[in-house]
Amino acid sequence: MMENTNQTSGEIRREKIPLTCIICPMGCSMEVEVETDAGGHKKVLSVKDNGCKRGEQYAAKELQNPTRTLTTTIKVEGGDLPVVPVKTAGEVPKTSLLQCMEVVRRASCKAPVKRGDILLYDLLGTGINVIACADVEKV
């Protein structure tokens, strides 16, 4: 259902968007009423069917600036395993995930690797590091 309103600052569009919260295992199916201005900026007006306050926070963040923690692997040279599981130490913009994956895909490290080691610094200028999630011993 979409409702349009016009104001002097430009066209304002209102719509109701279904959204599933991923903050906790409940996975609440919410209905989020959003106002989008002519510049594409979204403002959450209301959230229905969220089980807790975190649902409101998630909806606002997801619709205004979605981010994700990236989990993948990096090649290891000279290790007892061919790859080490890694993750970003924080969330990166969702729009940058494919570019981040390309950087990580090209990366490699040398054994030994310890859990918590920083393997990539400042991924794509986001200020977020990529860290090892396991130990890989040298062979």
N, C-alpha and C positions, 0 to 999 in steps of 0.2 A: 504494500500500500504506500503510495507516494503522494505527498501533499506539497504543492509549490506555493510560495508566497513571494511577493516582490517588495523590495524596499529601495530607498533612494541610493543606498550604497552598492546596489547591484542585485542580481538574482540570488535569492536564498532558497535552497531546496531542503525540504524535510522528508525523511524516509524512516521506515522501521526496518531494521536489519536483524535477521536471526544470527545468533552467535553462540558458540559453545565455549564455555570457560574451561581453560586448561590448567588453572592454578592448583587445583587439588583433584583428587580422584573422583569427586562427585560428578564432574563434567556437566554442570548445569546448562540446560538449553535456555538461553536468555533471549529476550526481545529488546533491542536497543533502538531508541528513537534518536536520530542524528539530524543535525542541521549542518548543511554544507554551504559555504559562501561561494561567490563567483570565483575566488582564487583557489578553491578546492580544499580549504581548511575545514576540518570537521569539529563539531562541538557536540558532545553527548548531552542530550536533554533529559533522558530518563532511561532506566534499566529495569526491566521486569523479569521475574522468575529466577533471580539470582539467589542462591542459598545463603550468601554472606556478603559482607562489605567488599571482600576481595574481588567479587564479580564486577562490581561497579568500577573499581580501579583497573581491572584487567580490560574491560570494555573500552574505557577511555584511552588507555595506552595502546591497545591493539588497533583502534581506529585512527588514532592520531600519529603514532610513531611505533609501529610494530617492530619488535626485536626478537632474536632467538639466540640460544646457546647452540653453538655448532659442535657436533661430536663426529669424529671421523678417525682416520689413522694416518700415520706418517711412516714412510719407509725407513728401515734401520739397516745400516751397513755394518757387517761384522758382528751381528747379534745372534743370540740363540732363538730369536723370533724375527721374521721378516719385516714386521710392522709393529708399531706401538700405538695403542689407543690414545687419543688426545681429545681435548675439548678446549673451547675458549674459556678464559678465566672470567668472562662476563658476557653480556649479550651484545650481539652485533646487529645492525639494521637488517631487517628481513630482505630489503631490496638489494643488499650486498652479498647475500649468501652464496650465490653462484660464483661471484668474483673471489670471495674468500676461499671457496672450495678449490678453485683453480690455483691459487697461491699455495694452498696446503698440498694439493696433488703433486706439484713440482718440487716440494720440499723433501729433504731427507736429513737424517742425523746419523751420528756414529755411536755405536755401543761403547761403553755402558750408558744406559738411560735410567734415571731414577724417577719414581713417581713424584710429581710436582715440579720437575725440571721445566724451565721455559724453553720451548723449542723454536718458537717464532715470536718475535717482539713486535708490538704495535701493528697488528694485522690490518693491512690496507689503510693505515693512518687512523684507525678507530680508537687507538689507545688501549686496545685489548690484546693480551698475549695469548698464545696457544701453549697449553701445558700438557705434559705427559700424565697419563692416568694409570700407568703400570711400570714396573721395572723390566728392563731387558738387559740381560747379562752379556758380556763380551765373550765370544768363543775363540 
